[in-house]
């Protein structure tokens, strides 16, 4: 490629054809089919060979230099495509469109452009994640966003004020698009850079003015959910044109699949910003970016991939309307209570497969025989599912699901009768479906038998036992004899080819048989394709009802998945209230309780207008962060329509959930850990409302002690006096506990612990009151920290505590210490008793396994030992 002009000047007819096509797809790797290989040339070859680890060679000359070349076999294309697309490359497939003719360059053309947001192949997609393409168009006043999912033909659009980068980041976190398309004009480069900085795959497109009329017609064709006659927002209209232009370039057939546009506002769903999604590990964990140990991992009880994708969508888009939330809860309750119904529907759905994406590939004309066979199997389960749901049609959500389950009996019978399922033969159409096809197949099979019979007769007639009748695609059938027997060749054989050590012949009878066999095979293959195309047309005619069926069954499977998880892990139905009260009794963390080997210790949370902000202190490793997250997750789960891990739960509808947990920098933008923390905290202060839930952990720890304390106190006061949100504020600044004396609705809680002779025992229970300390040195003692360091740290801490006492006019006397000791002992007994009560109250004795019962006894014995150890320690001090 000419690096200065972006074009190529090639010398041979084949390379001229390659260059002409490549110049149309300069931003993609062009895989150029040459016989049984897809070949790449010039810079494409260097890039692909390096990335795929394949041999880079050369072919021919260009401007006196060798042309770089690499290639992959046609039969292994899927393997290499998956690597390239997942590696962030655009790939254009240029296929041979005709048969090779001597002396003429075979016709070729790009049949498919693969980009991360326009994939359809099952091997290239994550089965449990939706694949969205996002088109963004910024104007001076607004940004227009259009999210399209190709295989489901769903189209979502919204607008936001220009410059709303946090809102954009929140929408990106909500949909997590595989690809973002922005206009190529220079004025929009900043938006492109912002999207790339968030680690999204970004493409650009130039809108061709000649497409304007076509794009306008396509946009007008879309049915809109708000029933407005026109799209008045210029940014939104331009975003739709951008979406159209990119789809027209990469997946033109997909444009015809989009019939409806869903216009939404970001605040129609519970708002979860990108930081909160990350902190709560909703769909990706913070360890390796995988799904394991996320909320989605914990809640995904679906039996089909489309059901899993629906659950993931619900997790990142919780509802704000009480009625649909309770309708989901009703169906989950049905499946939890009726185990037999649950199992029957699960069995039927397990035979459905990924119907949603199968129908999508059928609509795009990219389905294979496997997709149609899976569709055939799925349709046999539809009457069973509908019959199972009939008795529960009174439930509104079940009624809606059933209205989308049409009668597909005719299509089901056609597919069963037509499609061949015996894998021993490479056939598509079943025997008995078409008489003419059966006749041609029989002729072809008998022709092979006649070939074998002819071979045996010729061996006998010539006396050459090694004589063979063979076949290849160039010569067809031929008789092969070694040179050893050349004197026994009969006069009616005609020599066709001489090879080293053997010769090839033909005869009149063999030629006649070949004509019959070739005719039968060719006609059978042609007729089978015609019949299959007719069947595909029959299916394509009812793609819209099939899409509705798939969407309904995905909803059903998601609700069934919620029920399965609720039944297995003792979740309860939450109550949605209108009095702004959050009352969670014995709540549990849905992920942590599944990953720890010991019994999870539940905690109770009460937030209401008289107690709206909790300041939580306590030791490191005491369970504060787990407790904070579980409250947020329980609230989010309830608004998804899921049951929750608690003994009882009644919650308000939150409009937003914010979390500021953990530390992280953004070195790419020159932002320190503390700056990122302050930006996220500032956003919470500005965007939270009185209907929000705010979770803050260790605000102010990234700077000096007094700076951090001042900021933390100012944030607490602002959230309480101005925002009035429900808030949990965990901190090691124990000075903040004094705020409960100044503000009526601020209450102190702490992570309970007790001191023993061997150190501090963490009880992982959140109880009212202030913590005795953070016990950071005790945590350090449990690690491989050198003992001398721990000892020196203890000396320094005692000195600082003494100085603090003098600074605040306090004198630490033996009497004070004795009183503190008695209070600590009393607290430890109270904590131990509360912990025992919580353990017993949350235990279903009839359901305990022997091992679980043993663990429970050990846990209770541990609580007793804690109190006894504290008593012994106290007695020694007194003596």
N, C-alpha and C positions, 0 to 999 in steps of 0.2 A: 504493500500500500504506500502510496505517496504521502508521506507524513505531513507535507505542507498543504496539500490541496484536499486531503481526505478522499481522493479518488484513486483508481488504479488504471493503469494502461497495460493491457495484457496482449500477448502476441498470438496465442493459439485460439481456435474457435471455442474450445472448452473453457479456457481461462477468460476469454472475452465474455462468455455467458456468465461465468462466476462473478466477474467484476461488475457487470451490469446489475446483477441481483444484490450483490453485497453493498453497492452504493445506496440502495434503497433501505438497507437495514444496517447502517453504519454503527449503530449503538448496540448491536447484538452480535454474539458469536454465531456465524453462519455455518451450519452443518450441511454440507453439500453432497448429496447422494451421487456416488459414482459406483454403479453396480452393487456389490454386496457390502460396500463401506460408505460411511458418512465421513467426508474429508473436510479438513480445515486448512486454510492457506494463510500465508503472510503473518501478520501480528496475531490473528486469531489462533493460528497453529502454535505459536510460541506460548501464548497465554494458556491455552487448553492443555498442551503437553506438560507445562510446568505444574498446573493445578491438578491434573488427573494422574500425573506420574506415568505418562505413556511416552513412547519413543517419538522424538522429533527428527524428521528426515527432510529430504528436499525432492522437488520434481521440477525439471525444466529451468529456464532462465528468464529473468525479467530485468531489463536494463543491465545485462551482463552479470547479474548476481543470481545465485540459486534461490528458488522460491521455497520458503519453509513450508513443510507439510506434516500433518499428523492425521490419524484417522481412527475411527472406532467401527467395529462390525455392526451391521444392521441388526443382527439377532441380539446384540448386547446393548442396544441403544438405551433402553429404559434405565439400566444401571448407571450409565454415564450421564444421562439427562438428570437423574435425581441428584447426583453429585454437583453438577454445574448449577442447577437452579437453587439448590440449598446453599451453594457457595456464593449466591448473590449475583449470578450472571443472567442476562437475558439471552435466550437461545432462539434462533430462527431455523426451523427445519425446512430445508429445500429438497423436495422429493422429485424423483423421476416420474413424470406424468404420462409417459408413453413407453412403448417397447423400443429397444435399440434397433436402428436401421443402419446397415453398412453405409459409410460415406456421409452420414448425417448426424449432427449433434442432437442427442435425445432431448426432448422438451422437458424443462424443469421449472419449478415454481415453489415459492414458500407456501406451505400448507398450514403451518402453525407457528405462532410466536409464543414462547413460554416465558412468562415473568412470574414472580412470586404471587402477585395478586390475581392472576388469571389462569391458574392451574385447574385441571379437571381430572387428571390421572390419579387413581387411588394410590399409586406408588409414590407420588410426589406430595401428597397431602397428609397432614396430621389428622387421623381419623376422629379425634376428640376435640378438634379446634375448628371454628368457623374460619373461612378464608375471605377476608374483605379487601377490596380495592377502594382506596379513598382518593377522591379528587378534591383538591382545595383550591379555591380562587379568592385572592384578597383584593378588595377595593379600598379606597381611602377611608370608608366608613364601616365596612363590614367584611367578614370572612365567610364565604360559603363553603359548606362541607357536604359531600355526597359519598356515602358508604354503599358499595354494591357487593353482594355475594353472588357470584356467577352461577354456582350450581343450584342455589335455591331461588334465584331470580328476585331476591329481596333488595330493595333500594330504600335507604334511609337518608334524610337530608335535614340540615339545620343551618342556622346562621348565628354568628356571634359578633360582638363589636370588634372592630379592627384593633390589632395589637393585644388581643386577649390570649397571651401565650399560655397562661395557666389553665384557662378554659379549654384551649386546644389540647394541651397535654392531658387533661382529664378525659376528653372525648377519645383521644388516642388510647388511653389506658382502658377505656370502656369497650372499645371495639377491637383494639390491638390489630390494626390492619397489616396484612403481609406486604403491602406496597402502597406508597403514597405518590400520587401524580400531581405535579404542579405545573403551571404555565412556564414556558421556557423563556419568556421575556425577562430582560435584565432586572426590571423593577421588582421581580419576585424572588430574586436570589437569596435575600435574607430569610424568607420563609423556608426555602429549600434547605438552607444551612441549619436553621433551627430544627427542622425535622430530622436531618441527618445527625445532629448532635444528640438527639434522643434515641439514636441507634435504630432508626427505621430505614427500610429500603426505599429510596426515593427515585422516581423517574420524572422526566419532563416531556412535555408534548407541545408542539406548535399547532394551533388551530388553523386549519385551512379555510380561507374565506369561501371556497367553493363548496364546503360542507355545511355552510351556514343554514341553507334551506333544509337540508336533510336533518340536521340537528334540531332545528325548530320543529319540524314535523314529528320527530321522535319524542321531543319533550311534550308537545301538545297531546301526543297519543297516550301519555302516562296518566293513569287514573290516580287522583290525589286524595289522600285521606281527609284533608280539611275541606274538600269540595270547592275550593276557590277556583274561579274560572281562569286566572292567570297567575304566573309566578312573578310577583311584583318586585321581589328583591333582586337587584341586578347581580349581586355577588352569588346568590344561589343559582340564578339562571346561567351565569358564566361557569359556575362549578359543574352544572349538568352538561354544558357544552364541552368542557374539558374532559369529563368522564366519557362522553360520546366519542370525542376525537381519539382518545387512547384506546377505547374498546374497538373502534373502527379500524385502528391500526393493528391491534393484536388479536382480537377475538370478535371479528365482525358478526359472526353468526350469533354471538351471545346477546347482541343488542335487541334482537327480536324477542328475547325471553322476558325482558323487563316490561311489565304491564302496569305496575302500580308503584307509586312513590309515597312513602310514609314520611310526612313532615312532622318533626318533633322539636320540642324545646328541651334543652339540657336539664332543666329543673322539673321535667315530667317524671324523671326517675330519681331515686335517692342518689345524691351526688357523692361520688367517691373519687377524690383526686388521686393523682398518680402516686404521691407519697403514701397515702393511706393504703392504696392497693398493694404497694410494695411492703409497707410495714406489717400489714395483716397477713401477707403471703396468701392472697386469695387464689391465684391461679398459677403462680410461679414462686418457688422457694428462693430464699436469698443465699442459699449455699451454692447451688450449681445451676439455678435457673430452671430446674426440672419441676415436674408436677408433684412428686412425692412430698408428703408432709405439708400440703397446702389445704386450704378449705375445700377446694374442688376435689382433691384426692379423698378427703374425708366424707364428702357428700355424694360422690358419684356412685350411686347404686344402680344406674341404668344398665340394661342388658343390650342395648344397641348403641353404635357410635352416635347416631343422630340424637338419641336421648341424652347422651353425655354432653354433646355440644349444647343442647338446650339448657341443661343444668348450669353449664359454664356461663351462658348468656344471662341466665337469671341471677347468678352470683354477682356479676359486674353491673347488672341493671336491676337492682331491687325496686319494688313497686312503692308508690306513694299513696295509692288509693286503698282504703280499708276493704272495700267490697271484693275486688279480685284477689287480694291477699287471703281473705277468709274463704273464698271459693277454692283456692288451692289447698288451704288447710282442711277443708271438708273432704276433699278427695283423698288426701294423704291419710286422714282419719279412717276413711272407708277401707283403704288397703291395709292399714295397720290392724284394724279390728277383724277384717275378714281374710284370714290367712289363706283359705282355700281359693277364694277369688283371686287374691294376689298371685298365688302360684300358677293358676291356670292362665292368667293374662301374661305373666312372665314367660311361661313356656311358649305361648303363641308368638310373643314379640321376639323371642330368641331365634325364630325362624324367618323373621322379617329381613334381617340384615340392614345395611345402610340404604334404606329405600330412598331417602331424601337425595343423596348424591347419585344413586342409580338413575332416578328420574331426571336429574339434572344433566347427566351425560346423554341420556336418550334424547332429551330436548335439544341438545347441542349437536346431535348426530355423531357423538364420540363414543357411544356405547359399544361394547363387544358382546359376543354371544353369552359370556358369563353373566353380564348384567341382565340380559333378558331371561336367563334361567333363574337368576335370583329373584327377579320380579315375578316370575311364574310361581315360585315357591311362596313368595310373600303374599300373593293374592289368594292363595289357598287358605291362609290364616285369617283373612279379613272377615269372612262370615262368622267364624268362631269368636273373634274379638267382639264383634258387634252383638252377637247373641249374649255373651257374658256381661256386657254393659247395659243391656236392655232394661233390666230390673232397677237400674240406678239412674234412669234418665231424668228423675226429678232433681238431681243435683245439677245446678246450672252449668258447671264446667263440663261435666259428663255429657250433658245435653249438647253443648257446643261441639265437643269432640265428635259425637255421633252424627251430627248434621254434616260433617265433612267426610264421613265414611260412606261413600256411594256403593252401589251394587256393581261390582266388576266381574260378575259371573261369566258374561259372554267372552270378555277378554281372557279370563283365566282358562276357560275351556279351550280357546284357540291356542294359547301358548302351550298348554299341556299336550294337546293333540299334535302340535307342529314341531316342537323343539326336541331334538335328539339329545339324550343325556348319557348314553353309553360311551364312556371314554375310550373304549377299545377301538373305535373307528373315528376318523376325523371328519365327521358329518355334522351338519347344522340341523337339517330337517329329519324328523323321525320317519322311519319306515311305515308305510301305510297312509301317510298324509296326502301324497300326490302319486297317482298311478303312473304317469309318464316318467317321473323321477325314479320310481321303483324299477320300471322297465329298463331304463338306461343303466342304473346301478347293477342290475342283474346281468345285463349284457357285458358290462365292464368286468364283473367278477368272473363270469364264465369265460370271458376272453383270456384272463390270466390263467385259468385252468387249461384252456386250449394251448397256450404258450408252453406250459409245463408238459402237456401231452406231446406236442410237436418236438420238444427237446428230447424226450424219451425215444420217440420214433426215429429221429435222426441219429441218436447214439447207436440204436440197434441197426439201422440201415447202413451206416458207415463203419460200424465197428470201433468207433472212437468213443471210449467211455468217458473221457475228460471233456468232450464237447459240451459247451455251455451256451445257452441263449441269455444274453444280458441286455441291459438298457442304460442309456444315458440321455440327457436332455438334448444333446447336439445331434446324435445319430439315430436316436430312437432304439428299437430292438435290433440286435445283430447276433450272428453266430460266431463264437470265438473258438479257434482251434490253435493249438501250439504247433510250432514248426516241426516237431517230432512226427506229427501225423499229416504233414502237408501232401504226401503222396496218396493219401486216402480220400482227398477232397473230391466229392462227386461233381460231375460236369454241370449240374444245374445250379451250383453255388456261384454267386457273383462276388468277387473280391471288392471290399469297400475301403480297407485300411490295412497297412502292414506296420506292425510294431516290433520292438525287440523281443524275439522269442515267441511271437504269436501273430496270428492274422485274423482279420475280421471279415465276415461274409454276410450275404443275405440271400434269400430265395423268394420265389413268387408266393409261396404259401405263407411265409413269414410276413411279407409285405401286406398281403391281404388281411391277415389277422391284426397286424398293427393298425391298419386303416380302421378296422372295426373297433378296436380297443381305444384308439385315440379319439375317434368320433364319440364313442360312448362316454369316455371320461370327460371330454370337453363339453359335450352337451349336458351331462349330469351336473358338472360344476356350474355351468352357465345357468341352467334351470334352477339349481339350488339357490344361487344368488338372487334370481328374480323372485322366487317364492319368499326368501328371507326379507327382501326389500319390501314386499307387499305386507308382510307381517309387521315390519318396523313402522310402516305407514299407519297401520291399524292402531298400533300403540301410540304413535305420535299424535294422532287425532284426539286422544284423551289425556294429553300431558297435564293440562290444567287441573282436572279432577284428581289425577295421580299426585300432583304437587300438594293439593289440599289434604289428601289422604296421608301423605308422608309427614306433613306439618302437624296434623292431628295426632298421629301415632308417636311422633317425637315428644309432644306435650304429655301424652299418656305415659310414655316410658319415663320421662323426667319425674312425674308425680309418683310413679311406681318406685323409682329409684330413691326418692325422698323417704317413702314409706319403708323401703327395705332397710335403709340406714337407721331410721327411727326405731324400728322393731328390734334390730340387732343391738343397738347401743342405748336403749332405754331413754329415748328423747320423748318430750311431752309437747302437746299442742300449746303454743303460746296464745295469750289473750291480748288483743289489741284494744287499748283503752283510749278514751278521749280526755282524760284528766291529767295528762302530762306526768304520769307516774311510771317509773321503771322499778319493778319489784321482782327480782330474780332470787328464788330460794334454791340454795345448793346448786349453783351454776357450775358448769365444768367446761374446760377448754376442749372443743371437739377434736382437735388434732393431737394435743399433748396427751390426753387420756388414752389415745390409741397407740401411742409410741412408747410410753413408759411401762416398765415391767411391774412396778408396784401399784397399789391402789391409789387412784387420783383423789386428792382431798378437795372436796367442793367448797365453794364460798358463796355467801349471800350478799346481794347488793340491793340497796334501797336508795333511789334518787327520786325526789319530788320537790315541790316548790319550797318546802320548809327545810330541805336538805339537798341542795342542788349541786354542790361542789364538794368533793371529798379530797382532802389532802392526805396522801398515803405515804407513810414513812416506814422504815424498817431495814433490816440487814440486807446486804447483797446476797443474791441467791435465795432470798426469802420467798420468792414467788410473786413479786409485785407486777413484773412485766407480763407474766402469764395471766394474772388476774385482770390486768387492764385489757389485754387482747381478748380475753374470753367474753368480757362484757360487750365489747364492740362487735365481736363475731356473733354472739347470740342475738343482738339487736338486728344485725344485717340478715342473719338466717331467717328470722321471723318475717322480715319484709320481702324475702325471696319466696316465701310460701312453705318453708321447711319447718319441721318440728325442731325443738332446741334441746340441748343437753342441760337439763335442770330438773328439779323436783316440781317446781311450778314457775311460771314466768308470765307476767303481765307487763306490757310495754306500750309506750306511745309510738306514734308514727314520727320518725325522725326524717327531716328533709336532707340532712347531710351528716356524714360521719367523718370526723377528722382524727388522725393519729399523728403524733410526733414522737416516735420511738426509735432509739438507736442512733448511731452516728455514721455519717458518710460524707465524703467530700465530693467535689466536682472539679478535679484538677484541669480537665479539658477547658473549662471556662474560667480557670483561675480562682475558684471558690474554695475556701477552707471549710473544714467540718463545721466550725462555729458559724460561718456565714450562711451555709446551707441551713443549719438549724434555725438561725434567726429569720431567714426568708420563709421557711415553712411555718414558723410560729407566727410571723407577721401575717401571712395569708390566712391563718386560722382566725386571728383576731379580727381581720377585716371581713372575712366571708362567712363566718359562723353566725347563726341566728339563734333566737330563743327556742327554736325547734330542733336544734342540732345536738349531736352527741360529740363531745370533745375529749380526746384521750391524750394526755401529755405526760411524758416520762423524762425526768432529768433535764428540764429546761435550764439553760444557763451554765451547764457544767463545762463548756468549752473555753471559758475565760477565767479571769481571776476570781477568787472566792467572793469578794464583795461585789464586783460587777455582776457575777452570776446570780448571787442572792438578790440583788436589787432588781435585776431583770425578771427573775422568777416571781418575786412578790408583786411587781407591777403587772405582770401577765395575769396572775391569779386575781388580783383586784379588778382588772379590766374585764376579764371573763365573767366575774360575778356581778359587777355593778352595771356594765354596759351591755354585754352580750346576753347574759342570763341563760346561757346554754346549760344543759346537763353536762357535768365535767368530772373527770377523774384526773387528779394531778399527783403523780408520784415524784418524790424528791428525797434527796439526802440532806437538803437544807432544813434541819430540824427547827430552825428559827421560824419557819413559815407556819408552824403549828400554832403560833400565837394569834394567827389571823382568825381562828375560830372564836376568840374572845371579842373580836371587833365586828365580825359579820355573822349575823344570825344563821344564814343558810350554809356557811362553811363548817364542815365537820371533819375531825381528824380520825383517821383509821391507820392501822399499822399491820405489818406482816409479823405475826407472833413468833417469838423465839424464846428459848430459855438457856441459861448458862449452866453448865455442868463442870465437873472436875476436868474433863477432857476438852472442854471448849463450849462453843455455842451450838445448840441443837435447833434447827429451823423447823418450824411447825407447818409452814405453807398455808397458814390460816390468816385471813384478813379480819381483824377485830377492831372494835372502837378503841380510841385512845392514841397516845403518842408512843413511838418506839423508844426504847432505852438507848439505842445507838444504831450505827450502821454496821459495826463489827467487821470493817474491811480488813483489819489485821488478822482476824480469825479466818477469813476466806483465804488470805495470803498464806496462812499457816498450813492450809489443806493442800496447797500446791507444792511444787518442788522448789519453792523459794528457800535459799540458804537460811538455816536457823539463826545465824548471826544477824542477818538482815531483818528477820521478823522480830528478834529481841531488841535490836536498835530502834525499829519502828515503834515498838511498845514504849520504850523510854521517851522517845520524842513526843509521842501522843500524850503521855502522862504530863510531860512538861507543858505542852500546849494547852491541855485542859486546865492545868493549874493557872497558867497565865490568863486564860479566858475567864477563870473564876475571879482573879484579881481585877481584870479589866471591867467586869460587870459588878464589882463590889460584893462578891460572894466569897465565903470562907467555908472550905470543906473540912468539917470536923468529924471525929469518930462517931458522934451521935448521928450526924447526917448519914454517914456510911451505914450505920446499923439500921436506921430507918429505911434507907434505900434497899438494904438487903432484905428486910422483912417484906417490903412492898414487892420486890422482885420475886420472892418466894410465893407470895399470894397471887401475883399475876401468873406465875408459871402454873400454879394449881388450877386457876380459873381457865387458863388457855388449854391445859391438858383436858379438863372436864368438857369444855366446849368442843374440843377436837373429837373426843370420844363420842359425844352426843351426835355430832355431824356425821361421823363415820357410821354409827348405828342407824341413824335416821335415814341415810341414803342407801342402806344395804337391804337387798331383797334376799332374805335368808334362804328361801326355798330355791333360789336360782343359783346359789353359790356352788362352785365345784369344790372338791376336797382341797385343791391347792389354794383356791381363793379364800376358803375358810381358814386355812392355816396362816395365810398372809395376814388376814384380818386379826387373828389372835396375836400374831407377832407384833402387829402395829399397836394394838391395845396394850400389850405388855411393855412396848417401847415407851408409851406415854407414862405408865406407872414408874418405870425406871428413871425417867426424866425427873419426876417429882421427888423420888427417893434420893437421887443423886444431889439434887438441889438442897434437900433437907440436910444431908450429910455435910455438904460443903458449908452450909450455913452454921451447923453445929460446931464445926472445926474453927470457924472464924470467931464464934462466940467464946470458945474455950481459949 
